Amino acid sequence: MLRRQDVGHRVVVRRIVGSRGGRTLFSDSLGELVALSETELTIATSGGTVRVPLDEVHRAKRVPPTRRPTAADVIAAELAANEAWPAPVQESQGGWLLRAAGGWTGRANSALPIGDPDRPLPAAVDAVDAWYRAHDLPPRMNVPLPLAAPVNAELDARGWAVAPLVLFQTAPVTAILEAAPERQDLPGVRHRDRITDDWLAVTAARKGTPPPVARQLLTAVPETAFLEVYGDEGTPIAITRATVTGNGEWLGVSLVDVLPEHRRRGLGSHLVRAAARWGQEVGARRAFLQVEEQNTAAVAMYGRLGFGTHHTYLTRTAAS
């Protein structure tokens, strides 16, 4: 049977669907395990999202990915993501990065343990703990898996809290464009190279009013586009942010946000497609985004656009 650590990986599930002539009938689903609860599992397949009650599962197992990313692949992707979400305060601890942004977002206020920290692991974690406390922030780490599994085990032993698993997903830019034909029935997407108060207002509706450091972080990447879809009232109803980092290789998609009253129209996919078109125009070949595994609706949407899980990470926070 599958376990929580299988979330984010390709699996095959054989489901009992009935019986005929005294024989049990089965149906197989192959895809990415995006959620696993006490009662059901959810798989993102090429044909859409499939939810299977656990009492209907006959057999389930993880299957090898088409290509397992190497440690170097994971580090390169994580560094491109760090460039795309650049904390204003960053220091190196060997190969680890310590990042602070006044507490705004977990990504910008957590250590990234990739590479050698230049000291024994327990001492490295002690140093991270001290650094964040000196910056009046809770000690926090974003732990890529399986790359930094030893770090995760050390934090388990220390009793650090764990947040929901995050899927680091990637797709070729061309695959996104092929998977999402341009929608003529939706309003056009506007591109800006500067952030506006109207753009911020959409994300503020869900996340609250962003502090000044947010504007600094969101605008720090030279190649950035702020994408918007406007409604009939003349204000944005959906937004996203796109960046190009990693020596021009990686398109980063973040803050895909649609106002609640305008959801289920395909605006999220519409925006991601526009971001992919912009990224292609400035030379990016691969795209990435980060999404919580429990956000099954978003994971399913991204799956339809050609995204798959490259690796995962856990955000760990020290006890106060």
N, C-alpha and C positions, 0 to 999 in steps of 0.2 A: 504494500500500500504506500501511497505517496505521503510525504511529510512536509512540514512547513519549509524546510530548506530546499525543497524541489520547486518552490514558487519562482517564476522567472525562467524556467528551463522548459525545453521541449519534452512532451510526454505523450504517451499513447494510453488511452483509456478504453477498456472493453466494458460496455454497458449492457445489462440485461433489459431487453425491450419487450419480452413476452415469451410465449411458447406456442408450438404448433405440432400436433401429432405426438405429444409427449416429449418433444425436443425443445430445449431452451434456445431462444433466438437472441442474438447479440448484435450490437452496433459498435463500431470502432470510431474513435475521434482522435485525430493527431493534431497537436498544436502546442501553444505555450500555456503553461499553467499560470494563471494570473491571480487566483485566489483559492484559498483552502480554509473552509470553516469546519465546525463540528458536524455540520449536516450536509454540506455539498461542496463540490469543487467546480471551478469555472475555468474553461479553456478558451483561448482566442485561437480559432482555426481560420483557415483561408476562406471558409464560407460564413464566418461570423462567430459570435460568442455562443458557447454551449455550456449550459449549467447541468450538472449531473448530481442527483441526490446520492449520498454515499451508500445508502442501502440498495442502490441499483448497480453499484460498481462490482463487476466480477473480477477484474484484474486491471491494475494500473502500474505503470513504471515510467521512469525517465528514459529518454532515448538520446543518443549522441546528437549534438548540434551539427549542422552541415560543416561548420568550421569553428573550432574552439579558439577564442582570442588568446594570444600569448600574453605574458606579463607585460611585454613592451607595448602591445596593442592597448592594454588597459591603461597603462601609465600615459601613453600619448593621448588617449581619449580624455582621461581625467585632467590632464594639463590644458587641453583645449577648452574643456568646460570651465576650468578655473579662470582662464583668460576671458571667457565669455561672461563671467559673473565675478568681476575683480574686486575683492575686498580692498578698501583703501589702506589698510594696515596689513602687511604680510612680512613674515620673517621665515627664514629657513632653519630647520633643525636637521642637519644632514640632508637626506632626501625628502624629509617631511616638510610640509608647509603649515605654518600657523597663521590664521587669518582672523581679522576682526573688522567689524563694520557697525559698531555701536549697538549691536544686538539685533539689527534688522536682517532677518532670514537666517535659517540654520546653516545654509551652505556658506555664507560669507562670515560666519562666526564659529567656525569649526576647524580643527586640524585635519589635514589630508595626509594620512600615513602611507606614502608610496616611496619605495626606495629604502635605503639604509639610513637610520636616524643617527648613525655615528656613535652609538652607545648601546649598552644592553637594553633590551626591551623594557624591563621594569623601570629603569632610570629614564628612558625616553618618555614613558607615560607620566612619570613624576614631573618631568620638565614641562610637558604639555599642561598638566594640572596647574602648576605654579604660574605659567605664562598667562593663562586665562584668568586666574584669580587676580593677578597683578593688573589686568585690564578690566577688572570689575565685571567679568563675564563668567557664566557657568562653563567649566571645562567640558568641551564637546569635541567629538571626532566623527568624521564621515569615513566609514571603514569599507573600502571596496572589497567585494568578495568574488571569487575565493582568493584574490591576490593577497589580502591582508588578514587571512584567517588567523594567524598567530596573534595579531593585535586584538582581534575580536575575542579570542579565548582569554587573553590577559584581562580585558575589560569585563568579561563575564566573571572572572575570579574576583574582581574588585567590586562587583555589584553595580556597575554603571547601568543606568536605565537604557532601554532600547526603544526606538521609535519604529513605526511601520516600515517594512522593507520598501526600498526604492529601486525601480527598474531603470537602468541606464540603457536607453534604447537607441538604435542606430538604423539608418537606411540610406541606400544610394539616392542622391538627389533625383536622378533620372527615374528611379522606381516610384518615388512619390508623385512625380508629374504624370507617369503612366497610369498610376492607380487612381488618380483623382482628375477626371476630365474637368475642364473649365465649366463653371456653372453660369449660364446666361440668365437664369431666373433669380439670381441673387444680386444685391447691390455690389458694385465694384469695390475693390480693396484699394484704399489710399496708402501711399508710402510716404513717410517723412523721415528725414535724417535728424530731426530734433524732436525731443519729447514735448508734449503739450499738456496743459492742465486737463483738457477733455480726455486725453488718453489715460492719464493717471486716475481720473475720476472713475473709470470703469473698473480698474483693479482695486481701487479704494472701496468700491461697493461690497467687495467680498473680504478683502484683507485689512480694511481700515485705512485711514489717511496715512500715507507713507511719510516717514521723517525726512529731513533734508538729505541725510546720507543716502537715501534711496535714489534720489535724482542723480547724485554723484556716481553711484555704482552703475546705474542703468545707462548712463551716457558716456562711460569711460572707454568703451571699445571703439576704436576709429571706424571700423566697418559695422555700423549698426543701422537697422531700419525699424521704425515704429509703424506697424501696420494697423489700419483701422477700417471697419465697416460702419458706415453711417446709416441711421434710421431716418424715417420720414420727419422726425422732429428736429433734424439737423445736428444731432450729437452722436458720438460713437456708441454703437450697441455691442461691438465685439472688437477685441484688440489682440495683438501678439507682438512680441519683440523678437527680432532676428539679428544674429551676429555672425561674423565670419572670423574665425581664429585658427590657431594651429597651422601657421604659415600659409594661410589661405585655403587649407584643405577642408575645414569643418564648418558647416552651417549649424549654428545653435538656435533652437527654437525654445522660447520660454514665455511664461505668462500668457498662455492661450486662455482667454477669458471672454465669455459671452454672458451678457446680462440675462438673468433667469427667464424673463418674459419672452426672450428671443431664442431660446434653446430649442433643440430638436428640429432645426431647419437646415443643418449642414454647414452652419457658419464656421464652426471650428475647423473642419476639413478645408473649407474655402480659404481660410486664413493660412493654414499650413501649406496649402498648395501655392499660394501667393508668396509665402516666405521662401519656398523651394525655388520658385521662378526667379526671385530676386537673388538668392544665393548662387544659382547657376550663372546668372549674368555677371556676378563678381568673381566667379572662378571656383566656388566650392564644389566638391565632388561627393562628400558624405555629410549626412545630417545626424544630429543627436538631440535628444531631449531626455528629461528625467521626470518620472511619474511614479507616484506611490502605487504599489501593487494592488492595494485595496480599492483604488479608483478604477473599478472594472469598466465603467462606461468609457473613460478616456483611453484605457489600454486597448479596448476593442476598436475604438476609432483609429488609434495609431496603427493597430495591426492591419486594418483595412487599407491604410496608406503605405504599407510596406515596411513598417518598423518592426524590429525584433529585438529581444533583449541581448545586449552585448555582454553586460555583467550586471551585478546588483551592488547595492551598498546599504549599510545600516548606520543610522545616526545614533551615537551613544553619548550619554550625558552623565557626568559624575554626580554622585549624591552631594547635596548641599552641605 
